[in-house]
Amino acid sequence: MKRLVCSAGLVGIAASSFAIFGIHTGPNDSSSFSGVYSFGVGIGGAYALTAKHAALHVGDTAMIAGTQYTVTNRFDDNPADLTMLQFDKALPGSFSLYNTVLTGQPNIETTIVGYGQSGIVRADHAGFDIVGGSGGTQRSATNTIGDVETITATPDYNFTYEGLFCDLDSPFTDTPSGFNRDWFGDGSATANEGGVWAGDSGGAWLVDTPGGFQLAGITTVNLSDDTATFYTGDPNLEGLFFGVSGAGAVNLTNPGVHQWIVSTVPEPATFAPLALGALLLLRRRKR
């Protein structure tokens, strides 16, 4: 059973040394993630997507490279944990939407980018310990999207939506029994295996394509497996143990969500090719 917690600092492991991920990494050009902000992810022009439970409101402001941006409109995708923000001017960076529909168990690698708290690997290699005050810095980690399913996040939030989910796999050979399992059965740890924590909500789940990174999901939750009998349920480390923890995002490749984005943006021409791609996939399925 997945227990969902709407939150979501980013923790990760660097492949070469298995050291804690602590700064922005990924492509050599750090501007590759310039479309990911502390308030959400730019999708073109003055628009950004974010998690509803962490979204700014009309009149709120954000600073980007010394320039102030003001929210002029807010659009909520009910009952999903997803909100679109419109600002008073175009954002400096953005990502196009990933236009391949993800369903079932796609087992596709994603780069998760956020601004939340980070962590360090526990001495017993069972997971991570949170580093207090570590939020506010853009960090990224990788993982495998191993499950796509519809969830309802209650009782704290009454959200229902199709989510992308990944588990937190250990890269260590001496991880304690139980914590060294592959919860989703989606393979071993990725090169910079990581997850999310407080402050990462509204961040990006990116897929690397020949045309560059594209946006497939918006971070909404971390999760833990309540059925694992060996799991202690340490209240200080919810969502940070290997083998029983994971992360979730709103699935932006879901045709219904894709259509909501297209229909909400007043200038839909920017997203027309993406909408067409989703429709073509649906038509092929019907034949």
N, C-alpha and C positions, 0 to 999 in steps of 0.2 A: 504494500500500500504506500503510495506516495503522499507524504505530508508536505503541503506547500506553504511557504512563508514569503509573503510579498515583501521584498527588501531589495535586496540585491545591490561592497568592495570586491574587488576582483583579486583572486589569488591565483598564482600559477608557478610552474616549475620550469626553469631554463634547462633545456635538454642536455647541454654539454656538461654542466656541473651539478645539475639538480639543485641549484640554488634558488631561493625564492625570487620570483619575478617582482621587481620593484620599480622599474621605470618603463617608459614607452619603448617597445621593441616591435619588430616586424620588418617591413621593408626598410631599406637604407634611407629612403626619403621619408622623414617623419611626417611630412605634410600629407601622407597617404591617409591618415586618420583625422585630418583637419575638419572633416564634416561631422565628427562626433563631439558633442558639447556636454557640459555638466547637466544641461536641461533636456537633452534629447539628441536626435540625429537629423541633420539636414537632408532633405529629399529634393531640393531644387528651389530656386527663387527664395521667397521669404518663408518657406514652410519647413517644419520639422515634426517628426513623430517622436512620441515619448510614452512612458507608462502612465496611465490615467491616475493611478494612486499617488504619483509623484509629480504631476504636471503643474506647470505655472498657470496663473490665471490672467485674464485680460487686465492690462494695466501693469503687470509685473515686468521687471526689466532684467536684462542679462548683459554682462560685459564680455566682449570678445575682442582681444587685442586692443584694448583701450577705447573701443567704440561701444556705445550703449544701444541695445536693441530692446524695443518695447513690444509686448504681446498685444496685438490688436484684435485677434479673434481666436477662439478656442472651439474645437470640434471634437466631441466625444463619440467613440464608436461603441454604443451600448449593445449588449452587456459586456463587451470585451474590456480588458485592461489596456486600452489604447486610446490615445488622444493625439490630434493634430493641432499644432500651434502655428498661427500666422503672425509674423512680425512686421514692424513698420518699414523694414527695408530688407533687401536680399541678404541672406547669410553668406559668409565668405567661402564655405565649403559644403559639399553635399555628396550623396551616393545615389546611384540609380538603384531601382528595385530589382532583386533577383527574380528572373521571369520563368524559372522552372518550378513547377508545383511540387512541393515536398510532401510526401505521404508515407504512412506505414513506418518502416525502419530504413530511412535513407542512407544511414552510415556515411555521411558526408562531413568533411572537416569544416569547422567554422572558427573564425577569429573573433573573440568576444572582447569588446572595448568598453571601458567604463571609467568612472571617477570615484569609485567607492573605496572602502578600507581594504587594505591588503593583509597579508599574513606571512608567517614563516613556518617552515616545516617542523613538525614536532620531532623531538629526539627519538621517539619510538617509531617514527615513519608511518604512523597511523593516520596522519592528516596534517592540518595546519592549526597554528595558534594565531589569533587576530592581533595585529599591531595597532594599538590605540592611536588615534590622531593621524592615521595614515591616509585618510581620504582627501580628495581634492586634486589628486594628480592623475593624469590620464595614464592608464595601464592597459595592457592587452594580454590575453592568454589564448591558447587554442584548446579545442575539444572536438568530439565527434557527435554530431546530431544523430542519436541512435533511436529516437522514438518521436512519433507525431501522434497526438491524441487530443481529444476535447476534454477539458477539465473545468471544474467549478471550484473557485477559491473561496472558501467560507471557513469560519464565520466572520472573520475580520473584514473581508471584502466579498461582495456578492457579484463576482465576475465569472462569466462563462465564455470560453473561447478555445479555439484550436491552438495548441502550443507545440513548440519545438523543445525537445528535452535532451539533455546529455548527462551522463554520470561522471563522477570524479574517480578516475582509475589511478592506481599507484604505479610509479615507474621503478619502485625499489624492490629488491629481491628479498629484503628482510622485514617487509611490512607484516605485522601480526596477522595470524590466521583470522579469516573472516573479512578483515579490511582489505585483503589482497584479492578479493573477488571482482569479477567484471559484472556489475549489477545488471546492465542492459544487454550484455553479451555482444557488444559492438566492437570488440577488439581491445588491444592494449592502449596504454596512455599515448597521447600525441606528443610531439616534440616539446611543447610548452604547456602541458596539461594544466588546466586551471578551472576555476569556478567563479561564482559571484558572491558578494556580501553586501552589507548595508551601504547604500549610496550608489550602487550600480544600476538601479532601476532606471529605465529609459535609455540605456546604452545600446550598442549595436551588436548584432550577430551578423558577421560578414562572411561571404563566400568568395574565395579567390577564383576569378574566371580569366580567360584569355584577354578580356577587355578591362581587367582590373577588379578591385573589390566591389561587390554588390551587396545590398542590404536584404537579408532574408528574415530577420527577426528583431524584436525590441525586447530587451531584458525586463522581466517582470518578477520572477520568483527564484528562490533557492528551494531545495527539497531534500527530504531524507526518507529512508525506507524504515517504516515503523515495524515491519515484519521480521527484520533481522534480529534473531534471538541473542546474538553475541553483542549487539549494539548497546552501549551503556546509556545513550541518550544524554550525554553530558550537556547541560543547559548552556555552558559557556562556548560550546563548539558546534552548535546545530549547523548543519550544512557544510561542515569542513572536514569530515572524516572520509577517507578513501573507502570505496566499496559500498557505501550506504548514502552518499550525498550526490547532489547534482544541481543543475540549474535549468531554468525554463524561460521561454520567450514567446511572445505573440507571433504566430506564424503569418508573416506578411505575404507568403506565397499562396495562402488559401484564397481561392477565387473570389469568395465573398468579401474578404478583407481587401483584396486587390481592387475590387470594384468600388468599395467604399472610399478608398483613397482617390481613385480616379474621379468619382462623382463629387467628392468634397472639395477638391482643388478647383477654384474658379477658372483656371487656365489648364484644362485637362489635356491639351495637346502634348505637354511634356511627358505625360504618362500613357498616351494612346498606344504606342508600340508595345508597352508592357501589358496593358489590358488585352491587346490583340493576341499576344503570346499565350496568355492564360486561357483565352477563349478557344484558341486553336487546340490546346492540349485537351480541353474538355470535349471538343468535337471529335477528336481522335478516339477518346475513350468510349464515346457513344457508338462508334461504328463497329 
